[in-house]
Amino acid sequence: MSAIDQKYNQLGGSSSFLGNLKTEERVCPDGVGHYRHYDYGSIYWHPDTGAYEVHGAIRHKWSTLGWEKSFLGYPLTNETPTPDTKGRYNHFQGGSIYWHPDTGAYEVHGAIRHKWSTLGWERSFLGYPKTDETATPDGVGSYNHFEHGSVYWHPNTGAHEVHGSIRDMWSWNGWEKRIGYPKTDESPMNQGDNGRYNEFQKGAIGWTPDQGAWFDFTGAGEGKFSGNIRLYKHSNYNGTNHNYPLTTNEPVIFKQDLSKYGLHDNVSSLRLNGIPETCSVYLYQHSKWNGRYIRITGKQNAGQYDLSSVGRHINDKISSVQAVNHGKASVIMTANQLQILVANQVANINVSGIKWEGSPSVSLVPGKRAIKIRIKGVVEATWPDSDVKIDIYFRPYVAGERLVKVYLARWWAHSGGSFGGYANSTILGKIKEYFKNNSDSLANSFNTVLADELSKLNEVPDFAKEVINVRRVNVLSEGFEIVLSDTDLGATLLQAANVDGLSTARPEGQKTQGSV
């Protein structure tokens, strides 16, 4: 009795899921293996693997790839249930096929399969495959999409996973076509692991719970630097201190609450090393990156700063620090300019029973990397008068070489003053329903205005477009900054192009004080 017949009998013969015999045992085209087809499946045998059955959607997928003649080769297992009992798989000599009722059957092989296996197969955060391994448009790399992320491979970078908000940001910027292939899996951004990032060939994308995801393009080596910020408890550069590394391999927007290492409310001097003039360090009075602050321009060849001379409100009261890369050319939209841009869009908010008063106010919230819009009004026909305040937080992001968009990150509403609170709860319910139904349209309205402003960049000559495009967006205490170039050439070309309405003024000063 052949190995195929033995396997068939072990499975239950004609009473098994395979059903009755459809073909005699035949030799495979390679002249080595054998197979038999049955009503509902097949058994394949090879002297190096043994005999295994393949059936259903997995067998169909294998057949479309070319059976054992494909890169998958002969089966190494029977169809087997996954640990969650919902999916199924067969392993083959050159890879695997996984099936799930919600996704279908797809193959995974090579370095991508190995990466997926190290993460935990379908039990990992990636889940089941949603595509076969597919070639990227450049014909060099490949990828598999999974339920909750992707694994991309390139011969120069290897195979790495990208998922969640970082993957969304990468997709909005053209996948590997602009920022290149991933060089790391999603990794902790700092020692406290309160942020994550993926490094790519031409930049990085980072994420923190309070700032969302952001895109940082550094091109083919342009704008690259690696340095550190060392903070000291005392004004003479001694006492308790800690070194915070800063590198463009990770997203350049750097943020650190100083509650660790004994420095919270205890910083009086600092040293910068390797931080270029295009980068600023912000030192904030409060741990939420607000209150009074000092902004210090970087120095490539190091710099040190004693804060004891800047006044009692800041010295020895620093609780958070942030570093931002301004690039060589950028546009800053101040809160007043943003207020003009969004006034009409916000005025279209229509909640029955509320009469809006005055113009919306706009402020920048660096700690949340958000633009905050506040509108105020009164509830009509209540006694006593009930007031209403709504704060809307829009978060900007790079959405392409020529485009910046925002999304509505969160909103907060308060109503007070009416008798018994009845009107308050009613109005707040209406506001909640409004944002539930209109969040996308509010963001789209704002995005239309931004797109119109940035369309002026299309006036830049074609030869300059490679070096003048959106690199990153920064929410600063001074305004909303759109970085357009990391190179001297880009800055020179942008100034020469004289794009109407877009200022190329650079941030100024080594010690700029202010408050947010």
C-alpha positions in Angstrom: 0.0 0.0 0.0 1.4 3.4 -1.0 2.0 6.2 1.5 -0.9 8.1 -0.2 -3.3 5.2 0.4 -2.1 4.9 4.0 -2.8 8.6 4.6 -6.2 8.3 3.0 -7.1 5.4 5.2 -5.9 7.2 8.3 -8.2 10.1 7.5 -11.2 7.8 7.2 -11.2 6.7 3.6 -14.3 7.5 1.6 -16.1 8.5 4.8 -13.6 11.3 5.4 -13.9 14.9 4.3 -12.0 14.0 1.1 -14.8 11.8 -0.2 -14.3 9.2 -3.0 -11.3 8.7 -5.3 -11.3 10.7 -8.5 -7.9 9.7 -10.0 -5.4 7.0 -9.8 -2.1 7.7 -8.1 -0.1 9.8 -10.6 3.5 10.9 -10.9 4.0 14.7 -10.5 5.6 16.7 -13.4 9.0 16.6 -11.6 9.0 12.8 -11.9 9.6 12.5 -8.1 6.4 13.2 -6.2 3.0 11.4 -6.5 -0.6 12.6 -5.9 -4.2 11.5 -6.0 -7.2 13.8 -6.3 -10.4 13.0 -4.4 -14.0 14.5 -4.5 -13.0 17.3 -2.1 -9.3 17.4 -1.9 -5.9 15.8 -2.7 -3.1 13.9 -1.1 0.5 14.7 -2.3 3.6 12.7 -1.5 7.3 13.3 -1.9 10.1 11.2 -0.5 11.5 14.2 1.4 8.2 15.3 3.0 5.9 12.3 3.2 2.1 12.3 2.3 -0.2 15.1 3.3 -3.7 16.2 2.3 -4.8 19.6 1.0 -8.4 20.6 0.5 -10.9 23.5 0.4 -9.9 27.1 0.0 -6.3 26.4 0.8 -6.1 23.8 -1.9 -7.7 26.2 -4.4 -5.1 28.9 -3.6 -2.3 26.4 -3.9 -3.7 25.3 -7.3 -3.8 28.9 -8.6 -0.2 29.3 -7.7 0.8 26.2 -9.6 0.5 23.3 -7.2 3.8 21.7 -6.2 5.5 23.4 -9.2 5.1 26.8 -7.5 7.6 28.3 -5.1 5.6 26.7 -2.2 6.5 23.2 -3.3 5.0 20.1 -1.6 2.9 20.2 1.6 4.6 19.6 4.9 1.4 19.3 7.0 -2.2 18.4 6.6 -4.7 21.2 6.8 -4.5 22.2 10.5 -6.7 24.4 12.7 -5.0 27.5 14.2 -5.0 27.9 18.0 -8.0 30.2 17.9 -9.9 27.4 16.1 -11.2 29.9 13.6 -8.6 29.7 10.9 -6.7 26.9 9.1 -3.3 26.5 7.5 -1.0 24.2 5.5 2.7 24.6 5.7 4.6 23.8 2.5 8.3 23.4 1.6 8.6 27.1 0.5 6.0 28.8 2.7 2.4 28.6 4.1 -1.2 29.2 3.2 -3.5 30.6 5.9 -7.2 30.8 5.7 -9.8 32.6 7.9 -13.5 33.0 7.1 -13.2 36.8 7.2 -10.1 37.1 5.0 -9.9 34.1 2.8 -6.8 32.0 1.9 -3.4 33.7 1.2 0.1 32.6 1.0 3.1 33.9 3.0 6.7 32.9 2.3 10.3 33.9 2.6 11.6 36.7 4.8 8.1 38.1 5.3 6.8 34.7 6.6 9.8 34.5 8.9 9.1 38.0 10.3 5.5 37.1 10.8 6.5 33.8 12.6 8.8 35.7 15.0 5.9 38.0 16.0 3.6 35.0 16.7 2.0 34.1 13.4 -1.8 34.9 13.4 -1.8 35.2 17.2 0.3 38.4 16.9 -1.2 41.9 16.6 -1.0 41.5 12.8 -3.6 38.8 12.6 -4.2 36.8 9.4 -2.9 37.7 6.0 -5.1 39.7 3.7 -2.9 39.4 0.6 -0.4 37.1 -1.0 3.1 38.4 -1.1 3.0 41.1 -3.6 5.7 43.1 -5.5 6.0 46.8 -4.8 5.7 49.2 -7.7 9.5 49.6 -8.0 9.8 45.8 -8.7 12.4 45.4 -6.0 10.5 45.0 -2.7 7.5 43.0 -1.6 4.8 43.0 1.1 2.0 41.1 2.7 -0.9 43.0 4.2 -2.5 41.5 7.3 -5.6 42.2 9.2 -4.0 44.8 11.4 -0.8 45.8 9.7 1.8 45.0 7.0 5.2 43.4 6.6 7.4 45.0 3.9 10.7 43.5 2.6 13.5 45.0 0.6 16.9 43.5 -0.1 18.7 46.4 1.6 16.5 46.6 4.7 15.1 43.2 5.3 11.5 42.5 6.5 9.8 44.8 9.0 6.3 45.2 10.3 4.3 48.5 10.2 0.9 48.8 11.9 -1.6 51.2 13.5 -1.4 54.9 13.3 2.2 54.8 12.0 1.1 52.6 9.1 -1.8 55.0 8.4 0.6 57.9 8.2 2.9 56.0 5.9 0.1 55.1 3.6 -1.1 58.7 3.4 2.4 59.6 2.2 2.6 57.1 -0.6 3.9 54.0 1.2 7.5 53.2 0.2 7.4 55.5 -2.8 8.3 58.6 -0.8 9.9 57.8 2.5 11.3 54.4 1.5 11.0 51.0 3.1 10.9 50.4 6.9 14.3 49.8 8.5 12.9 48.8 11.9 9.8 47.3 13.4 7.7 49.6 15.5 10.0 50.3 18.4 9.9 52.3 21.7 10.7 55.9 21.1 12.4 56.4 24.5 13.3 54.7 27.7 9.8 55.3 29.2 8.2 53.7 26.1 5.5 56.4 26.1 5.9 56.6 22.3 6.6 54.4 19.3 8.3 54.9 15.9 9.4 53.2 12.7 12.6 54.3 11.0 12.4 54.3 7.2 15.0 54.7 4.5 14.3 58.5 4.2 12.9 59.5 7.5 10.8 58.3 10.4 7.2 58.2 11.6 6.5 58.5 15.3 3.5 58.2 17.6 2.6 59.1 21.2 -0.8 58.7 22.9 -1.2 62.5 23.4 0.3 63.7 20.1 -0.9 61.0 17.6 1.3 60.1 14.6 3.6 62.4 12.7 5.8 62.2 9.6 9.4 63.3 9.5 11.0 63.3 6.0 14.8 63.6 5.9 15.4 62.6 2.3 18.5 60.6 1.2 20.7 61.8 4.0 19.6 65.4 4.1 18.9 67.0 7.4 20.5 64.1 9.3 22.0 64.7 12.7 22.6 62.9 16.0 23.2 64.7 19.3 22.0 65.1 22.8 20.5 67.4 25.4 21.9 67.2 28.9 19.9 68.9 31.6 21.3 69.9 35.0 19.7 70.6 38.3 22.0 73.5 39.2 23.0 76.6 37.2 26.7 75.8 37.2 26.2 72.5 35.2 26.4 70.2 38.2 24.2 68.2 40.5 21.5 65.8 39.3 21.6 65.6 35.5 20.4 63.4 32.7 21.4 63.0 29.0 18.6 62.8 26.4 19.7 61.5 23.0 18.2 63.1 19.9 18.6 61.6 16.4 16.9 61.8 13.1 16.8 58.0 13.0 13.8 58.5 15.3 11.2 61.2 14.7 12.8 64.6 15.3 10.0 65.9 17.4 11.2 65.0 20.8 9.2 65.4 24.0 10.1 64.5 27.6 8.4 64.9 30.9 11.1 65.5 33.5 9.3 63.8 36.3 11.9 61.0 36.1 15.6 61.3 37.1 14.9 64.0 39.8 14.7 66.9 37.3 11.0 67.8 37.5 10.8 71.5 38.4 14.6 71.3 39.0 16.4 72.4 35.8 18.7 75.5 35.9 21.2 74.8 33.1 21.7 72.7 30.0 24.2 71.7 27.4 23.5 70.9 23.7 25.7 68.7 21.6 25.3 68.0 17.9 22.0 69.9 17.7 22.1 72.0 14.5 20.8 75.6 14.1 17.7 74.2 12.3 16.6 72.6 15.5 15.1 74.4 18.6 14.9 73.2 22.2 11.8 74.3 24.1 11.9 74.2 27.9 8.5 74.6 29.5 7.4 75.5 33.0 4.8 72.8 33.3 4.9 69.1 32.7 2.2 69.3 30.1 4.4 71.4 27.7 2.6 74.7 28.5 3.0 77.8 30.7 6.1 80.0 30.4 8.8 78.6 28.2 12.3 79.3 26.8 13.2 78.5 23.2 16.9 77.9 22.5 18.4 77.6 19.0 20.6 74.6 18.5 24.4 74.8 17.8 26.0 72.1 15.8 29.3 72.5 17.7 27.7 72.4 21.1 26.4 75.1 23.4 25.6 75.6 27.0 23.0 77.8 28.7 22.7 79.0 32.3 19.0 79.7 33.0 19.5 81.6 36.3 19.6 84.9 34.4 16.2 84.6 32.8 14.1 85.2 35.8 12.5 83.5 38.8 9.5 82.2 36.7 11.6 79.9 34.6 14.9 79.2 36.5 14.6 76.0 38.6 11.0 75.5 37.3 11.4 73.6 34.1 9.2 70.5 34.0 9.2 69.4 30.4 11.4 69.7 27.3 10.7 69.5 23.6 13.0 69.6 20.5 11.7 70.5 17.1 13.4 70.4 13.6 12.5 73.5 11.6 14.4 72.5 8.5 16.1 75.0 6.2 12.8 76.5 4.8 9.4 76.6 6.5 6.1 78.5 6.5 4.6 79.5 9.9 0.9 80.2 10.2 0.2 82.2 13.4 -2.8 81.7 15.5 -4.3 84.9 14.0 -3.7 83.7 10.5 -5.3 80.3 11.3 -8.3 82.1 12.9 -8.9 83.9 9.6 -8.6 80.6 7.7 -11.1 78.7 9.9 -13.6 81.4 10.9 -16.1 80.5 8.1 -15.7 76.8 8.5 -16.4 76.9 12.3 -19.2 79.3 11.8 -21.0 76.6 9.9 -21.4 74.5 13.1 -25.2 74.5 13.6 -26.6 73.1 16.8 -30.3 73.9 17.4 -30.9 76.0 20.5 -27.4 77.6 20.5 -26.6 81.1 19.4 -22.9 81.6 18.8 -21.3 84.8 20.0 -18.2 86.5 18.6 -15.5 85.0 16.5 -13.8 81.6 17.2 -10.5 81.8 18.9 -7.5 79.8 17.8 -4.5 78.8 19.9 -1.6 76.3 19.5 -1.1 73.4 21.9 2.5 72.0 21.4 2.1 69.4 24.1 -0.8 67.8 22.2 0.5 68.7 18.7 -2.8 70.3 18.0 -4.6 73.4 16.9 -7.3 74.3 19.4 -10.4 76.2 18.2 -12.8 77.6 20.9 -16.3 78.8 20.1 -18.7 80.3 22.6 -22.4 80.8 22.7 -25.6 81.0 24.7 -28.5 78.6 25.0 -31.6 80.3 23.7 -34.9 80.4 25.7 -33.4 79.4 29.1 -33.6 81.2 32.4 -31.2 82.1 33.7 -29.0 82.3 30.6 -26.9 79.2 30.0 -23.5 79.5 28.4 -21.8 77.1 26.0 -18.1 76.5 25.3 -16.7 74.1 22.8 -13.0 73.3 22.3 -12.1 71.5 19.0 -8.7 70.0 18.7 -7.4 69.6 15.1 -4.2 67.7 14.5 -2.2 68.4 11.4 -0.3 65.8 9.4 1.7 65.5 6.2 -0.5 63.9 3.5 1.8 64.1 0.5 4.6 66.0 -1.2 2.4 69.1 -1.6 -0.3 68.6 1.0 -1.0 69.0 4.7 -4.3 67.9 6.2 -5.9 68.0 9.7 -8.1 65.5 11.4 -10.4 66.2 14.4 -8.5 64.6 17.3 -11.0 65.4 20.0 -13.6 67.9 21.2 -14.8 69.1 24.6 -18.0 70.9 25.5 -19.3 72.6 28.6 -22.6 74.2 29.3 -23.6 75.9 32.6 -25.9 78.4 34.2 -29.4 77.1 33.5 -31.8 76.2 36.3 -31.5 72.5 37.4 -29.1 71.7 34.6 -31.8 70.4 32.3 -30.9 72.7 29.4 -27.2 71.7 30.0 -27.7 68.0 29.5 -30.0 68.6 26.5 -27.6 70.9 24.8 -24.6 68.7 25.4 -26.5 65.8 24.0 -27.2 67.8 20.8 -23.5 68.8 20.6 -22.4 65.2 21.0 -24.8 64.2 18.2 -23.5 67.0 16.0 -19.9 65.9 16.3 -20.8 62.3 15.8 -22.4 63.1 12.5 -20.1 66.0 11.3 -16.5 65.4 12.4 -15.4 64.4 8.9 -17.1 67.3 7.2 -15.5 69.8 9.6 -12.1 68.4 8.9 -12.7 68.3 5.2 -13.8 71.9 5.3 -10.6 72.9 7.0 -8.6 70.8 4.6 -10.1 72.5 1.6 -8.8 75.8 2.9 -5.3 74.4 3.7 -5.1 72.8 0.2 -6.0 76.1 -1.4 -3.2 77.8 0.5 -0.6 75.2 -0.3 -1.6 75.0 -3.9 0.7 78.1 -4.3 3.6 75.7 -4.0 2.7 74.4 -7.4 4.1 77.7 -8.8 7.6 76.4 -7.9 9.5 75.4 -11.0 9.6 71.8 -11.8 13.4 71.5 -11.3 12.9 72.7 -7.7 10.1 70.4 -6.7 12.5 67.6 -5.6 13.9 69.8 -2.8 10.9 71.9 -2.0 8.1 69.8 -0.6 6.5 69.2 2.7 8.9 67.5 5.1 7.1 67.7 8.4 4.6 69.8 10.3 5.3 71.3 13.7 2.9 72.8 16.2 4.9 75.4 18.0 4.2 78.0 20.6 4.6 80.6 17.9 2.4 79.0 15.3 1.7 76.1 13.0 4.9 75.4 11.0 5.1 73.6 7.7 8.7 72.6 6.9 9.4 72.7 3.2 13.0 71.8 2.8 15.9 70.4 4.8 18.6 71.6 2.3 20.3 74.9 1.6 19.4 74.5 -2.0 15.8 74.1 -1.2 15.8 77.2 1.0 17.5 79.3 -1.8 15.2 78.0 -4.5 12.1 78.7 -2.4 13.2 82.3 -1.7 14.0 82.8 -5.4 10.6 81.4 -6.4 8.9 84.1 -4.4 5.7 82.0 -3.9 2.9 84.4 -3.3 1.5 84.4 0.3 4.0 81.9 1.8 6.5 83.4 4.2 10.0 81.8 4.4 11.0 83.7 7.6 13.1 81.7 10.0 12.7 81.4 13.7 15.0 83.8 15.4 17.0 84.2 18.6 18.9 81.9 21.0 16.8 82.6 24.0 13.2 83.5 23.2 10.8 83.7 26.0 7.0 83.5 25.9 4.0 81.6 27.3 1.3 79.2 26.0 
